[in-house]
């Protein structure tokens, strides 16, 4: 269910919004991620069933000391990758939050 939000101010320096001046936001908290297999190993989590407009910005916040990045981005899903910040570290099972703005 979408709710109208009337108190967002968008800077003129911002990229144009595609849907007649509306900002579309999707926030999903607590996606589970698997543990890394060894020191320095990355973990990939595929997510489907989303609506990701072409001009969307996607933000990921990990629950542990990891560097997140997106790969395989499509209109209905993407893959979130977590890499340990230090090569000597091993990722534990954890979660991440996903924010999509368009």
Phi and psi restraints in degrees (range 20) as a CNS / XPLOR table:
assign (resid 1 and name C) (resid 2 and name N)
       (resid 2 and name CA) (resid 2 and name C) 1.0 -88.8 20.0 2
assign (resid 2 and name N) (resid 2 and name CA)
       (resid 2 and name C) (resid 3 and name N) 1.0 142.7 20.0 2
assign (resid 2 and name C) (resid 3 and name N)
       (resid 3 and name CA) (resid 3 and name C) 1.0 -119.2 20.0 2
assign (resid 3 and name N) (resid 3 and name CA)
       (resid 3 and name C) (resid 4 and name N) 1.0 137.7 20.0 2
assign (resid 3 and name C) (resid 4 and name N)
       (resid 4 and name CA) (resid 4 and name C) 1.0 -70.6 20.0 2
assign (resid 4 and name N) (resid 4 and name CA)
       (resid 4 and name C) (resid 5 and name N) 1.0 140.0 20.0 2
assign (resid 4 and name C) (resid 5 and name N)
       (resid 5 and name CA) (resid 5 and name C) 1.0 -124.2 20.0 2
assign (resid 5 and name N) (resid 5 and name CA)
       (resid 5 and name C) (resid 6 and name N) 1.0 118.9 20.0 2
assign (resid 5 and name C) (resid 6 and name N)
       (resid 6 and name CA) (resid 6 and name C) 1.0 -108.6 20.0 2
assign (resid 6 and name N) (resid 6 and name CA)
       (resid 6 and name C) (resid 7 and name N) 1.0 7.4 20.0 2
assign (resid 6 and name C) (resid 7 and name N)
       (resid 7 and name CA) (resid 7 and name C) 1.0 -118.2 20.0 2
assign (resid 7 and name N) (resid 7 and name CA)
       (resid 7 and name C) (resid 8 and name N) 1.0 25.3 20.0 2
assign (resid 7 and name C) (resid 8 and name N)
       (resid 8 and name CA) (resid 8 and name C) 1.0 -99.4 20.0 2
assign (resid 8 and name N) (resid 8 and name CA)
       (resid 8 and name C) (resid 9 and name N) 1.0 126.8 20.0 2
assign (resid 8 and name C) (resid 9 and name N)
       (resid 9 and name CA) (resid 9 and name C) 1.0 -105.4 20.0 2
assign (resid 9 and name N) (resid 9 and name CA)
       (resid 9 and name C) (resid 10 and name N) 1.0 127.8 20.0 2
assign (resid 9 and name C) (resid 10 and name N)
       (resid 10 and name CA) (resid 10 and name C) 1.0 -106.7 20.0 2
assign (resid 10 and name N) (resid 10 and name CA)
       (resid 10 and name C) (resid 11 and name N) 1.0 124.7 20.0 2
assign (resid 10 and name C) (resid 11 and name N)
       (resid 11 and name CA) (resid 11 and name C) 1.0 -62.6 20.0 2
assign (resid 11 and name N) (resid 11 and name CA)
       (resid 11 and name C) (resid 12 and name N) 1.0 147.8 20.0 2
assign (resid 11 and name C) (resid 12 and name N)
       (resid 12 and name CA) (resid 12 and name C) 1.0 -64.8 20.0 2
assign (resid 12 and name N) (resid 12 and name CA)
       (resid 12 and name C) (resid 13 and name N) 1.0 -22.1 20.0 2
assign (resid 12 and name C) (resid 13 and name N)
       (resid 13 and name CA) (resid 13 and name C) 1.0 -79.1 20.0 2
assign (resid 13 and name N) (resid 13 and name CA)
       (resid 13 and name C) (resid 14 and name N) 1.0 -7.6 20.0 2
assign (resid 13 and name C) (resid 14 and name N)
       (resid 14 and name CA) (resid 14 and name C) 1.0 -74.6 20.0 2
assign (resid 14 and name N) (resid 14 and name CA)
       (resid 14 and name C) (resid 15 and name N) 1.0 156.1 20.0 2
assign (resid 14 and name C) (resid 15 and name N)
       (resid 15 and name CA) (resid 15 and name C) 1.0 -63.4 20.0 2
assign (resid 15 and name N) (resid 15 and name CA)
       (resid 15 and name C) (resid 16 and name N) 1.0 146.9 20.0 2
assign (resid 15 and name C) (resid 16 and name N)
       (resid 16 and name CA) (resid 16 and name C) 1.0 -64.4 20.0 2
assign (resid 16 and name N) (resid 16 and name CA)
       (resid 16 and name C) (resid 17 and name N) 1.0 146.2 20.0 2
assign (resid 16 and name C) (resid 17 and name N)
       (resid 17 and name CA) (resid 17 and name C) 1.0 -85.5 20.0 2
assign (resid 17 and name N) (resid 17 and name CA)
       (resid 17 and name C) (resid 18 and name N) 1.0 143.0 20.0 2
assign (resid 17 and name C) (resid 18 and name N)
       (resid 18 and name CA) (resid 18 and name C) 1.0 -84.2 20.0 2
assign (resid 18 and name N) (resid 18 and name CA)
       (resid 18 and name C) (resid 19 and name N) 1.0 -29.8 20.0 2
assign (resid 18 and name C) (resid 19 and name N)
       (resid 19 and name CA) (resid 19 and name C) 1.0 -99.1 20.0 2
assign (resid 19 and name N) (resid 19 and name CA)
       (resid 19 and name C) (resid 20 and name N) 1.0 65.5 20.0 2
assign (resid 19 and name C) (resid 20 and name N)
       (resid 20 and name CA) (resid 20 and name C) 1.0 53.1 20.0 2
assign (resid 20 and name N) (resid 20 and name CA)
       (resid 20 and name C) (resid 21 and name N) 1.0 44.2 20.0 2
assign (resid 20 and name C) (resid 21 and name N)
       (resid 21 and name CA) (resid 21 and name C) 1.0 81.8 20.0 2
assign (resid 21 and name N) (resid 21 and name CA)
       (resid 21 and name C) (resid 22 and name N) 1.0 7.9 20.0 2
assign (resid 21 and name C) (resid 22 and name N)
       (resid 22 and name CA) (resid 22 and name C) 1.0 -94.9 20.0 2
assign (resid 22 and name N) (resid 22 and name CA)
       (resid 22 and name C) (resid 23 and name N) 1.0 145.8 20.0 2
assign (resid 22 and name C) (resid 23 and name N)
       (resid 23 and name CA) (resid 23 and name C) 1.0 -101.6 20.0 2
assign (resid 23 and name N) (resid 23 and name CA)
       (resid 23 and name C) (resid 24 and name N) 1.0 125.1 20.0 2
assign (resid 23 and name C) (resid 24 and name N)
       (resid 24 and name CA) (resid 24 and name C) 1.0 -105.4 20.0 2
assign (resid 24 and name N) (resid 24 and name CA)
       (resid 24 and name C) (resid 25 and name N) 1.0 128.6 20.0 2
assign (resid 24 and name C) (resid 25 and name N)
       (resid 25 and name CA) (resid 25 and name C) 1.0 -127.9 20.0 2
assign (resid 25 and name N) (resid 25 and name CA)
       (resid 25 and name C) (resid 26 and name N) 1.0 135.1 20.0 2
assign (resid 25 and name C) (resid 26 and name N)
       (resid 26 and name CA) (resid 26 and name C) 1.0 -126.8 20.0 2
assign (resid 26 and name N) (resid 26 and name CA)
       (resid 26 and name C) (resid 27 and name N) 1.0 122.9 20.0 2
assign (resid 26 and name C) (resid 27 and name N)
       (resid 27 and name CA) (resid 27 and name C) 1.0 -123.0 20.0 2
assign (resid 27 and name N) (resid 27 and name CA)
       (resid 27 and name C) (resid 28 and name N) 1.0 121.2 20.0 2
assign (resid 27 and name C) (resid 28 and name N)
       (resid 28 and name CA) (resid 28 and name C) 1.0 -125.5 20.0 2
assign (resid 28 and name N) (resid 28 and name CA)
       (resid 28 and name C) (resid 29 and name N) 1.0 119.4 20.0 2
assign (resid 28 and name C) (resid 29 and name N)
       (resid 29 and name CA) (resid 29 and name C) 1.0 -103.7 20.0 2
assign (resid 29 and name N) (resid 29 and name CA)
       (resid 29 and name C) (resid 30 and name N) 1.0 144.5 20.0 2
assign (resid 29 and name C) (resid 30 and name N)
       (resid 30 and name CA) (resid 30 and name C) 1.0 80.7 20.0 2
assign (resid 30 and name N) (resid 30 and name CA)
       (resid 30 and name C) (resid 31 and name N) 1.0 33.1 20.0 2
assign (resid 30 and name C) (resid 31 and name N)
       (resid 31 and name CA) (resid 31 and name C) 1.0 -65.4 20.0 2
assign (resid 31 and name N) (resid 31 and name CA)
       (resid 31 and name C) (resid 32 and name N) 1.0 134.5 20.0 2
assign (resid 31 and name C) (resid 32 and name N)
       (resid 32 and name CA) (resid 32 and name C) 1.0 -80.3 20.0 2
assign (resid 32 and name N) (resid 32 and name CA)
       (resid 32 and name C) (resid 33 and name N) 1.0 139.7 20.0 2
assign (resid 32 and name C) (resid 33 and name N)
       (resid 33 and name CA) (resid 33 and name C) 1.0 -124.2 20.0 2
assign (resid 33 and name N) (resid 33 and name CA)
       (resid 33 and name C) (resid 34 and name N) 1.0 146.2 20.0 2
assign (resid 33 and name C) (resid 34 and name N)
       (resid 34 and name CA) (resid 34 and name C) 1.0 -76.5 20.0 2
assign (resid 34 and name N) (resid 34 and name CA)
       (resid 34 and name C) (resid 35 and name N) 1.0 166.9 20.0 2
assign (resid 34 and name C) (resid 35 and name N)
       (resid 35 and name CA) (resid 35 and name C) 1.0 -79.3 20.0 2
assign (resid 35 and name N) (resid 35 and name CA)
       (resid 35 and name C) (resid 36 and name N) 1.0 151.2 20.0 2
assign (resid 35 and name C) (resid 36 and name N)
       (resid 36 and name CA) (resid 36 and name C) 1.0 -73.8 20.0 2
assign (resid 36 and name N) (resid 36 and name CA)
       (resid 36 and name C) (resid 37 and name N) 1.0 151.2 20.0 2
assign (resid 36 and name C) (resid 37 and name N)
       (resid 37 and name CA) (resid 37 and name C) 1.0 -78.0 20.0 2
assign (resid 37 and name N) (resid 37 and name CA)
       (resid 37 and name C) (resid 38 and name N) 1.0 -25.1 20.0 2
assign (resid 37 and name C) (resid 38 and name N)
       (resid 38 and name CA) (resid 38 and name C) 1.0 -162.2 20.0 2
assign (resid 38 and name N) (resid 38 and name CA)
       (resid 38 and name C) (resid 39 and name N) 1.0 177.3 20.0 2
assign (resid 38 and name C) (resid 39 and name N)
       (resid 39 and name CA) (resid 39 and name C) 1.0 -59.1 20.0 2
assign (resid 39 and name N) (resid 39 and name CA)
       (resid 39 and name C) (resid 40 and name N) 1.0 130.5 20.0 2
assign (resid 39 and name C) (resid 40 and name N)
       (resid 40 and name CA) (resid 40 and name C) 1.0 82.0 20.0 2
assign (resid 40 and name N) (resid 40 and name CA)
       (resid 40 and name C) (resid 41 and name N) 1.0 -5.5 20.0 2
assign (resid 40 and name C) (resid 41 and name N)
       (resid 41 and name CA) (resid 41 and name C) 1.0 -76.2 20.0 2
assign (resid 41 and name N) (resid 41 and name CA)
       (resid 41 and name C) (resid 42 and name N) 1.0 137.1 20.0 2
assign (resid 41 and name C) (resid 42 and name N)
       (resid 42 and name CA) (resid 42 and name C) 1.0 -86.7 20.0 2
assign (resid 42 and name N) (resid 42 and name CA)
       (resid 42 and name C) (resid 43 and name N) 1.0 161.0 20.0 2
assign (resid 42 and name C) (resid 43 and name N)
       (resid 43 and name CA) (resid 43 and name C) 1.0 -125.1 20.0 2
assign (resid 43 and name N) (resid 43 and name CA)
       (resid 43 and name C) (resid 44 and name N) 1.0 133.8 20.0 2
assign (resid 43 and name C) (resid 44 and name N)
       (resid 44 and name CA) (resid 44 and name C) 1.0 -115.0 20.0 2
assign (resid 44 and name N) (resid 44 and name CA)
       (resid 44 and name C) (resid 45 and name N) 1.0 136.3 20.0 2
assign (resid 44 and name C) (resid 45 and name N)
       (resid 45 and name CA) (resid 45 and name C) 1.0 -127.2 20.0 2
assign (resid 45 and name N) (resid 45 and name CA)
       (resid 45 and name C) (resid 46 and name N) 1.0 116.3 20.0 2
assign (resid 45 and name C) (resid 46 and name N)
       (resid 46 and name CA) (resid 46 and name C) 1.0 -84.2 20.0 2
assign (resid 46 and name N) (resid 46 and name CA)
       (resid 46 and name C) (resid 47 and name N) 1.0 135.8 20.0 2
assign (resid 46 and name C) (resid 47 and name N)
       (resid 47 and name CA) (resid 47 and name C) 1.0 -126.3 20.0 2
assign (resid 47 and name N) (resid 47 and name CA)
       (resid 47 and name C) (resid 48 and name N) 1.0 128.4 20.0 2
assign (resid 47 and name C) (resid 48 and name N)
       (resid 48 and name CA) (resid 48 and name C) 1.0 -124.0 20.0 2
assign (resid 48 and name N) (resid 48 and name CA)
       (resid 48 and name C) (resid 49 and name N) 1.0 174.3 20.0 2
assign (resid 48 and name C) (resid 49 and name N)
       (resid 49 and name CA) (resid 49 and name C) 1.0 80.1 20.0 2
assign (resid 49 and name N) (resid 49 and name CA)
       (resid 49 and name C) (resid 50 and name N) 1.0 21.5 20.0 2
assign (resid 49 and name C) (resid 50 and name N)
       (resid 50 and name CA) (resid 50 and name C) 1.0 -102.1 20.0 2
assign (resid 50 and name N) (resid 50 and name CA)
       (resid 50 and name C) (resid 51 and name N) 1.0 169.1 20.0 2
assign (resid 50 and name C) (resid 51 and name N)
       (resid 51 and name CA) (resid 51 and name C) 1.0 -119.8 20.0 2
assign (resid 51 and name N) (resid 51 and name CA)
       (resid 51 and name C) (resid 52 and name N) 1.0 105.7 20.0 2
assign (resid 51 and name C) (resid 52 and name N)
       (resid 52 and name CA) (resid 52 and name C) 1.0 -117.8 20.0 2
assign (resid 52 and name N) (resid 52 and name CA)
       (resid 52 and name C) (resid 53 and name N) 1.0 101.9 20.0 2
assign (resid 52 and name C) (resid 53 and name N)
       (resid 53 and name CA) (resid 53 and name C) 1.0 -61.0 20.0 2
assign (resid 53 and name N) (resid 53 and name CA)
       (resid 53 and name C) (resid 54 and name N) 1.0 156.3 20.0 2
assign (resid 53 and name C) (resid 54 and name N)
       (resid 54 and name CA) (resid 54 and name C) 1.0 -58.0 20.0 2
assign (resid 54 and name N) (resid 54 and name CA)
       (resid 54 and name C) (resid 55 and name N) 1.0 -37.3 20.0 2
assign (resid 54 and name C) (resid 55 and name N)
       (resid 55 and name CA) (resid 55 and name C) 1.0 -92.3 20.0 2
assign (resid 55 and name N) (resid 55 and name CA)
       (resid 55 and name C) (resid 56 and name N) 1.0 14.7 20.0 2
assign (resid 55 and name C) (resid 56 and name N)
       (resid 56 and name CA) (resid 56 and name C) 1.0 -73.5 20.0 2
assign (resid 56 and name N) (resid 56 and name CA)
       (resid 56 and name C) (resid 57 and name N) 1.0 147.9 20.0 2
assign (resid 56 and name C) (resid 57 and name N)
       (resid 57 and name CA) (resid 57 and name C) 1.0 -102.8 20.0 2
assign (resid 57 and name N) (resid 57 and name CA)
       (resid 57 and name C) (resid 58 and name N) 1.0 134.3 20.0 2
assign (resid 57 and name C) (resid 58 and name N)
       (resid 58 and name CA) (resid 58 and name C) 1.0 -118.6 20.0 2
assign (resid 58 and name N) (resid 58 and name CA)
       (resid 58 and name C) (resid 59 and name N) 1.0 129.8 20.0 2
assign (resid 58 and name C) (resid 59 and name N)
       (resid 59 and name CA) (resid 59 and name C) 1.0 -121.9 20.0 2
assign (resid 59 and name N) (resid 59 and name CA)
       (resid 59 and name C) (resid 60 and name N) 1.0 139.5 20.0 2
assign (resid 59 and name C) (resid 60 and name N)
       (resid 60 and name CA) (resid 60 and name C) 1.0 -127.0 20.0 2
assign (resid 60 and name N) (resid 60 and name CA)
       (resid 60 and name C) (resid 61 and name N) 1.0 134.7 20.0 2
assign (resid 60 and name C) (resid 61 and name N)
       (resid 61 and name CA) (resid 61 and name C) 1.0 -122.9 20.0 2
assign (resid 61 and name N) (resid 61 and name CA)
       (resid 61 and name C) (resid 62 and name N) 1.0 117.5 20.0 2
assign (resid 61 and name C) (resid 62 and name N)
       (resid 62 and name CA) (resid 62 and name C) 1.0 -86.9 20.0 2
assign (resid 62 and name N) (resid 62 and name CA)
       (resid 62 and name C) (resid 63 and name N) 1.0 152.0 20.0 2
assign (resid 62 and name C) (resid 63 and name N)
       (resid 63 and name CA) (resid 63 and name C) 1.0 -87.1 20.0 2
assign (resid 63 and name N) (resid 63 and name CA)
       (resid 63 and name C) (resid 64 and name N) 1.0 5.5 20.0 2
assign (resid 63 and name C) (resid 64 and name N)
       (resid 64 and name CA) (resid 64 and name C) 1.0 -142.6 20.0 2
assign (resid 64 and name N) (resid 64 and name CA)
       (resid 64 and name C) (resid 65 and name N) 1.0 177.7 20.0 2
assign (resid 64 and name C) (resid 65 and name N)
       (resid 65 and name CA) (resid 65 and name C) 1.0 -75.4 20.0 2
assign (resid 65 and name N) (resid 65 and name CA)
       (resid 65 and name C) (resid 66 and name N) 1.0 81.1 20.0 2
assign (resid 65 and name C) (resid 66 and name N)
       (resid 66 and name CA) (resid 66 and name C) 1.0 -141.2 20.0 2
assign (resid 66 and name N) (resid 66 and name CA)
       (resid 66 and name C) (resid 67 and name N) 1.0 156.2 20.0 2
assign (resid 66 and name C) (resid 67 and name N)
       (resid 67 and name CA) (resid 67 and name C) 1.0 -101.9 20.0 2
assign (resid 67 and name N) (resid 67 and name CA)
       (resid 67 and name C) (resid 68 and name N) 1.0 116.2 20.0 2
assign (resid 67 and name C) (resid 68 and name N)
       (resid 68 and name CA) (resid 68 and name C) 1.0 -90.1 20.0 2
assign (resid 68 and name N) (resid 68 and name CA)
       (resid 68 and name C) (resid 69 and name N) 1.0 146.8 20.0 2
assign (resid 68 and name C) (resid 69 and name N)
       (resid 69 and name CA) (resid 69 and name C) 1.0 -151.0 20.0 2
assign (resid 69 and name N) (resid 69 and name CA)
       (resid 69 and name C) (resid 70 and name N) 1.0 157.9 20.0 2
assign (resid 69 and name C) (resid 70 and name N)
       (resid 70 and name CA) (resid 70 and name C) 1.0 -104.8 20.0 2
assign (resid 70 and name N) (resid 70 and name CA)
       (resid 70 and name C) (resid 71 and name N) 1.0 139.0 20.0 2
assign (resid 70 and name C) (resid 71 and name N)
       (resid 71 and name CA) (resid 71 and name C) 1.0 -139.4 20.0 2
assign (resid 71 and name N) (resid 71 and name CA)
       (resid 71 and name C) (resid 72 and name N) 1.0 165.1 20.0 2
assign (resid 71 and name C) (resid 72 and name N)
       (resid 72 and name CA) (resid 72 and name C) 1.0 56.2 20.0 2
assign (resid 72 and name N) (resid 72 and name CA)
       (resid 72 and name C) (resid 73 and name N) 1.0 46.7 20.0 2
assign (resid 72 and name C) (resid 73 and name N)
       (resid 73 and name CA) (resid 73 and name C) 1.0 -84.0 20.0 2
assign (resid 73 and name N) (resid 73 and name CA)
       (resid 73 and name C) (resid 74 and name N) 1.0 127.8 20.0 2
assign (resid 73 and name C) (resid 74 and name N)
       (resid 74 and name CA) (resid 74 and name C) 1.0 -131.8 20.0 2
assign (resid 74 and name N) (resid 74 and name CA)
       (resid 74 and name C) (resid 75 and name N) 1.0 177.8 20.0 2
assign (resid 74 and name C) (resid 75 and name N)
       (resid 75 and name CA) (resid 75 and name C) 1.0 -66.3 20.0 2
assign (resid 75 and name N) (resid 75 and name CA)
       (resid 75 and name C) (resid 76 and name N) 1.0 -23.5 20.0 2
assign (resid 75 and name C) (resid 76 and name N)
       (resid 76 and name CA) (resid 76 and name C) 1.0 -117.6 20.0 2
assign (resid 76 and name N) (resid 76 and name CA)
       (resid 76 and name C) (resid 77 and name N) 1.0 6.2 20.0 2
assign (resid 76 and name C) (resid 77 and name N)
       (resid 77 and name CA) (resid 77 and name C) 1.0 178.0 20.0 2
assign (resid 77 and name N) (resid 77 and name CA)
       (resid 77 and name C) (resid 78 and name N) 1.0 179.7 20.0 2
assign (resid 77 and name C) (resid 78 and name N)
       (resid 78 and name CA) (resid 78 and name C) 1.0 -163.0 20.0 2
assign (resid 78 and name N) (resid 78 and name CA)
       (resid 78 and name C) (resid 79 and name N) 1.0 173.7 20.0 2
assign (resid 78 and name C) (resid 79 and name N)
       (resid 79 and name CA) (resid 79 and name C) 1.0 -118.8 20.0 2
assign (resid 79 and name N) (resid 79 and name CA)
       (resid 79 and name C) (resid 80 and name N) 1.0 127.2 20.0 2
assign (resid 79 and name C) (resid 80 and name N)
       (resid 80 and name CA) (resid 80 and name C) 1.0 -98.8 20.0 2
assign (resid 80 and name N) (resid 80 and name CA)
       (resid 80 and name C) (resid 81 and name N) 1.0 126.2 20.0 2
assign (resid 80 and name C) (resid 81 and name N)
       (resid 81 and name CA) (resid 81 and name C) 1.0 -110.9 20.0 2
assign (resid 81 and name N) (resid 81 and name CA)
       (resid 81 and name C) (resid 82 and name N) 1.0 135.9 20.0 2
assign (resid 81 and name C) (resid 82 and name N)
       (resid 82 and name CA) (resid 82 and name C) 1.0 -118.4 20.0 2
assign (resid 82 and name N) (resid 82 and name CA)
       (resid 82 and name C) (resid 83 and name N) 1.0 128.6 20.0 2
assign (resid 82 and name C) (resid 83 and name N)
       (resid 83 and name CA) (resid 83 and name C) 1.0 -120.0 20.0 2
assign (resid 83 and name N) (resid 83 and name CA)
       (resid 83 and name C) (resid 84 and name N) 1.0 138.8 20.0 2
assign (resid 83 and name C) (resid 84 and name N)
       (resid 84 and name CA) (resid 84 and name C) 1.0 -61.7 20.0 2
assign (resid 84 and name N) (resid 84 and name CA)
       (resid 84 and name C) (resid 85 and name N) 1.0 140.5 20.0 2
assign (resid 84 and name C) (resid 85 and name N)
       (resid 85 and name CA) (resid 85 and name C) 1.0 -63.7 20.0 2
assign (resid 85 and name N) (resid 85 and name CA)
       (resid 85 and name C) (resid 86 and name N) 1.0 -35.9 20.0 2
assign (resid 85 and name C) (resid 86 and name N)
       (resid 86 and name CA) (resid 86 and name C) 1.0 -111.0 20.0 2
assign (resid 86 and name N) (resid 86 and name CA)
       (resid 86 and name C) (resid 87 and name N) 1.0 134.6 20.0 2
assign (resid 86 and name C) (resid 87 and name N)
       (resid 87 and name CA) (resid 87 and name C) 1.0 -60.6 20.0 2
assign (resid 87 and name N) (resid 87 and name CA)
       (resid 87 and name C) (resid 88 and name N) 1.0 -23.4 20.0 2
assign (resid 87 and name C) (resid 88 and name N)
       (resid 88 and name CA) (resid 88 and name C) 1.0 -81.8 20.0 2
assign (resid 88 and name N) (resid 88 and name CA)
       (resid 88 and name C) (resid 89 and name N) 1.0 -10.9 20.0 2
assign (resid 88 and name C) (resid 89 and name N)
       (resid 89 and name CA) (resid 89 and name C) 1.0 -87.9 20.0 2
assign (resid 89 and name N) (resid 89 and name CA)
       (resid 89 and name C) (resid 90 and name N) 1.0 151.0 20.0 2
assign (resid 89 and name C) (resid 90 and name N)
       (resid 90 and name CA) (resid 90 and name C) 1.0 -114.5 20.0 2
assign (resid 90 and name N) (resid 90 and name CA)
       (resid 90 and name C) (resid 91 and name N) 1.0 131.7 20.0 2
assign (resid 90 and name C) (resid 91 and name N)
       (resid 91 and name CA) (resid 91 and name C) 1.0 -71.3 20.0 2
assign (resid 91 and name N) (resid 91 and name CA)
       (resid 91 and name C) (resid 92 and name N) 1.0 136.9 20.0 2
assign (resid 91 and name C) (resid 92 and name N)
       (resid 92 and name CA) (resid 92 and name C) 1.0 -89.7 20.0 2
assign (resid 92 and name N) (resid 92 and name CA)
       (resid 92 and name C) (resid 93 and name N) 1.0 161.9 20.0 2
assign (resid 92 and name C) (resid 93 and name N)
       (resid 93 and name CA) (resid 93 and name C) 1.0 -62.4 20.0 2
assign (resid 93 and name N) (resid 93 and name CA)
       (resid 93 and name C) (resid 94 and name N) 1.0 137.3 20.0 2
assign (resid 93 and name C) (resid 94 and name N)
       (resid 94 and name CA) (resid 94 and name C) 1.0 -160.1 20.0 2
assign (resid 94 and name N) (resid 94 and name CA)
       (resid 94 and name C) (resid 95 and name N) 1.0 -154.5 20.0 2
assign (resid 94 and name C) (resid 95 and name N)
       (resid 95 and name CA) (resid 95 and name C) 1.0 -136.8 20.0 2
assign (resid 95 and name N) (resid 95 and name CA)
       (resid 95 and name C) (resid 96 and name N) 1.0 167.5 20.0 2
assign (resid 95 and name C) (resid 96 and name N)
       (resid 96 and name CA) (resid 96 and name C) 1.0 -146.0 20.0 2
assign (resid 96 and name N) (resid 96 and name CA)
       (resid 96 and name C) (resid 97 and name N) 1.0 156.7 20.0 2
assign (resid 96 and name C) (resid 97 and name N)
       (resid 97 and name CA) (resid 97 and name C) 1.0 -107.8 20.0 2
assign (resid 97 and name N) (resid 97 and name CA)
       (resid 97 and name C) (resid 98 and name N) 1.0 147.2 20.0 2
assign (resid 97 and name C) (resid 98 and name N)
       (resid 98 and name CA) (resid 98 and name C) 1.0 -124.8 20.0 2
assign (resid 98 and name N) (resid 98 and name CA)
       (resid 98 and name C) (resid 99 and name N) 1.0 128.0 20.0 2
assign (resid 98 and name C) (resid 99 and name N)
       (resid 99 and name CA) (resid 99 and name C) 1.0 -123.7 20.0 2
assign (resid 99 and name N) (resid 99 and name CA)
       (resid 99 and name C) (resid 100 and name N) 1.0 125.8 20.0 2
assign (resid 99 and name C) (resid 100 and name N)
       (resid 100 and name CA) (resid 100 and name C) 1.0 -119.0 20.0 2
assign (resid 100 and name N) (resid 100 and name CA)
       (resid 100 and name C) (resid 101 and name N) 1.0 125.4 20.0 2
assign (resid 100 and name C) (resid 101 and name N)
       (resid 101 and name CA) (resid 101 and name C) 1.0 -121.6 20.0 2
assign (resid 101 and name N) (resid 101 and name CA)
       (resid 101 and name C) (resid 102 and name N) 1.0 132.3 20.0 2
